[in-house]
Amino acid sequence: MTVPAGTISPTNLGIADAAPPRNYWRQVFHDTFAPTAARLGVAWIGVVAVLGIFAPLLANTHPILAKIEGHVVSPMLQNVTVPDVALLALTAWTIVCLVRRCSPSRLMLGALIVVPVAVLAALLLTHPPDVVDYTQYREMRRQGKIQWELMAPIPYSPYDFQRDIPDAELNAPSRYHWLGTDALGGDLLSRMIHACRIDLAIGLIATGIAVVIGIAIGGLMGYFAGWVDLLGMRLIEMFESIPQLFLLITFVAFFGANLYLIMAIIGLTSWTGEARFIRAEFLRLRRQDFVQAAISQGLPLSSVLFRHMLPNGIYPILITSSFGIASAILLESTLSFLGIGLSRDPSWGGMLNQALSAGGTFVWWIALFPGLAIFLTVFGYNLVGEAMRDALDPKLRT
Amino acid sequence: MLTYIIRRLLLMFPTLLGMTIVTFSVMAMSPGGMTAIIANREGAVDPRYRKAIHDYYQKKYGLDKPLAVQYLMWLNGVSPLGVKDAGAGWPVSWRVGFKLPDLGESIQTHQPVLDMVEASLPITLLLNIVTLPLVVVLSIWSGVQAARKRGGLADIGGGMVLLGLWSIPQIWAGVMLVGYLGNREILHWFPSAGLHDVQADQFSFLPTLWFAGGLHFDRGWLLDTAWHLVLPVVCLTYAAFAFTSKLTRGAMLENIAADYIRTARAKGLPEGLVLYRHVLRNGLLPLITSFSTLLPSLIGGSIIVENIFALPGMGRLGVVAVFDKDPQMVMSLTLVASVLTLISLLLTDIAYAMADPRVSFEAAPS
């Protein structure tokens, strides 16, 4: 491209790569993920996600492939659980969509089909035993029944409490247990890898619920304004004055610790931030020409709200939901730490609970590693949220 | 202003009602009755004995009445204005008037809940009253420093450190502090549990130093309590400090480039005066708004801190009550926690109006 002398162009202003004009979203996306800190945050969340998705391949007492008494079998596949299959199917579908560059709506619709089919297939095809015997492989190995085997890198399942091995509890990190063992004899690293799933799922699903409720309530408040807004603000104030942790503890104590219940309650009590943001955006948008045009064309309310207004007001929601995921993970860890949340299911907060025993002994490896995992994940989400906020705030642009 | 405060106080009631109704329905919907818990605790296996216990406690705590009646009875007990003495002949013999609030009796300990709350509330309040000024002073100072050297290495690095501090889970910080600084086997710098030494009631109030054959030192009740409070307060402070400090920086930056600041500098005012009297004064409003979220988060944080450091405060009481499935305790603690939160929100709003005379809560003349 030749530039006539004297005209102002990106090239002779010394801006190197400003070839095509980038649209607003691309600019915001670029500004969000350009800072190194935000990239590191995303990288860590990615690591946690990969560990969670491939957890059965990474930490498993069941051999991936083995020749037992002359037959080549895959105990791992025989013991595969429904969440494993659903998660793998979802990941595979997402990768397919990303490669073929499908639209997000296509991705979601496809996921709604792919995941139930995979779950159904898993329910029909696999027959996991009611009681899983983790000691059988060590027993068979001792008896020489296993000719060869392919083990996962960490040959312990999260629920393998090594009941056949004396003094398996509270072993310091060693060659066999890289991060040591917990108070019941489970391998800490294996439990931490499997906990990635629960902690990521809690963050995503709880915040998803919060976002949906926040958009519904905040959107209506911002669109109708007036007394709907007044009523909604009272509702928001009421929910904000509820001591969230206390309500959560009460719910869990009286209904029993259930992963899905915890997700639902965290979601149901933390939508106020999202609602406030969406309300502010919609109050700003409702007077704008394109919204007035959409209304005057006689479009249905859902179309005006979700097709026309929402895409223009969604970005603040991304910021709050990034911080929201972090605080949901913190809440779940706190619950499990207090001994009210998940106890047998591996979760980072629940492991931390064992670090200080009633007798006053301090188990440093149980304190250090799960705590570090919670911290890094929360930090990662906060870094991403911070970068998004900086990218969107024109006052901070330099 | 007075109208506004009165309106806010009146608006507290629907919120409190909503909160207690939610908690009450959670407990009412919970599977298994209260009486089964008591029967299990008393080891009642014989079905006839279980039945007797069941009937006795159902009657004693009014659990045999409909849920709405149970809730109204609780509400009547709690409110300072209500039915004092419900006679048989409704409503002629009822005496309505002012009375002392009655929070009921704990199913587990059979003590009046009011006594237990009275014993534990001061500890939680002490923890928060020590923490709050610390957070405010520290975060305003560091936020002002960051805004002053905006874009510098200290500002950017400090911002990252603050975000990191904010991300440290309180449970982890508490466990590590107790594990490393309060552990007999590692560094026994601080006590790991409780608010006082075992022999604290024999201490003098102030630290004393005296000669009797040698130099003796008695650290005294005050110093002993302060020493016990160090780790819990650190654990409660750091996250709130990080959060508020970042907000202070942002609030300062909104104003630091304004014309009136340049005028103030041009007048030759000292830098400290410019920063604290002019910039901070104008950036105070968003800060006060953030303090409204600070207080509830501190109350929530004391649940964690009191459990890690074994302080017998409200948070510890709440977790124990929830473990014991003690409905009267849970209801009362929910009420107290909500009242504390609402009062802090109200104080924030009043401070808001005091800090900025332009803010008016009166209805706009239309």
Contacts between the chains, C-beta under 8 A, distances in Angstrom:
chain1	res1	chain2	res2	distance
A	37	B	160	6.4
A	234	B	11	7.2
A	234	B	14	7.3
A	237	B	11	7.9
A	237	B	15	6.9
A	237	B	345	7.7
A	238	B	14	7.2
A	238	B	15	4.6
A	238	B	18	5.3
A	238	B	19	7.4
A	240	B	293	7.9
A	240	B	296	7.7
A	240	B	345	8.0
A	241	B	15	5.5
A	241	B	19	7.4
A	241	B	296	7.2
A	241	B	338	6.2
A	241	B	341	4.8
A	241	B	342	5.3
A	241	B	345	6.1
A	242	B	19	5.7
A	242	B	22	7.6
A	242	B	338	6.9
A	242	B	341	7.8
A	243	B	296	6.4
A	243	B	299	6.1
A	243	B	300	5.8
A	243	B	334	7.6
A	243	B	337	4.4
A	243	B	338	6.7
A	243	B	341	6.0
A	244	B	300	6.7
A	245	B	300	4.4
A	245	B	303	5.6
A	245	B	304	7.9
A	246	B	300	7.3
A	246	B	303	6.9
A	246	B	318	6.1
A	246	B	333	7.2
A	246	B	334	6.3
A	246	B	337	5.4
A	247	B	22	7.1
A	247	B	23	7.1
A	247	B	26	8.0
A	247	B	334	7.6
A	249	B	303	7.6
A	249	B	318	7.0
A	249	B	319	6.6
A	249	B	322	5.0
A	250	B	23	5.9
A	250	B	26	5.6
A	250	B	27	7.3
A	250	B	322	5.9
A	250	B	330	5.7
A	250	B	334	7.1
A	251	B	26	5.6
A	253	B	322	4.0
A	253	B	323	6.6
A	253	B	325	6.4
A	254	B	26	5.7
A	254	B	27	5.5
A	254	B	29	7.7
A	254	B	30	3.5
A	254	B	322	8.0
A	254	B	325	6.5
A	255	B	26	7.6
A	255	B	29	7.8
A	255	B	30	6.0
A	255	B	31	7.5
A	256	B	31	7.9
A	326	B	167	6.9
A	330	B	169	5.6
A	333	B	169	5.8
A	333	B	171	6.2
A	334	B	169	7.4
A	334	B	170	7.4
A	334	B	171	5.7
A	334	B	304	6.0
A	337	B	171	4.4
A	337	B	304	7.7
A	338	B	303	7.7
A	338	B	304	7.6
A	338	B	307	6.0
A	338	B	319	5.9
A	339	B	323	7.9
A	340	B	319	7.5
A	340	B	322	7.0
A	340	B	323	7.5
A	349	B	169	7.8
A	349	B	171	6.5
A	352	B	171	5.9
A	352	B	172	6.4
A	352	B	175	6.0
A	355	B	175	5.1
A	355	B	179	6.6
A	356	B	175	5.7
A	356	B	178	6.0
A	356	B	179	6.5
A	356	B	308	7.5
A	360	B	183	7.8
A	360	B	184	7.4
A	360	B	192	7.2
A	361	B	185	8.0
A	362	B	178	7.3
A	362	B	179	3.9
A	362	B	180	7.8
A	362	B	183	5.0
A	362	B	185	7.2
A	362	B	186	7.2
A	364	B	179	6.6
A	367	B	172	7.5
A	367	B	175	5.0
A	367	B	176	5.9
A	367	B	179	5.3
A	368	B	176	7.8
A	371	B	169	6.7
A	371	B	171	7.6
A	371	B	172	3.4
A	371	B	175	6.7
A	371	B	176	6.9
A	372	B	172	7.9
A	374	B	169	4.9
A	374	B	172	6.3
A	375	B	167	6.0
A	375	B	168	5.5
A	375	B	169	6.1
A	375	B	172	6.2
A	378	B	167	4.4
A	378	B	169	6.7
A	379	B	163	7.2
A	379	B	164	5.9
A	379	B	167	3.9
A	382	B	163	5.6
A	382	B	166	6.7
A	382	B	167	5.1
A	383	B	163	6.7
A	386	B	163	6.0
A	395	B	254	7.7
A	398	B	151	8.0
